[in-house]
C-alpha cells in the first residue's frame, strides 16, 4: 500500500493526522505523509474516506 496526499487539493483540516498520526502530519498548508502504513492500513483508509476534499490517494 502506498499513500499520497495531493497538496494542491488538501485544505489542512487535520482529520487525517487525527485518524492516523503515525502516517500523516499537517505541515504548513497541507497534510504530508510522514511514513507509509504497515499492515492493512485500516486507519489510513478511514482517513482517506473521511477527507473532505478527497486529497488522499491509496494505491495497492
Number of C-alpha atoms within 10 A of each C-alpha: 11 12 21 16 18 15 14 9 13 20 16 18 15 18 19 26 19 15 18 18 17 16 20 25 20 20 11 8 12 18 24 22 20 13 13 15 18 10 7 9 16 12 17 24 18 14 21 22 15 14 18 14 13 14 18 24 14 13 7 5
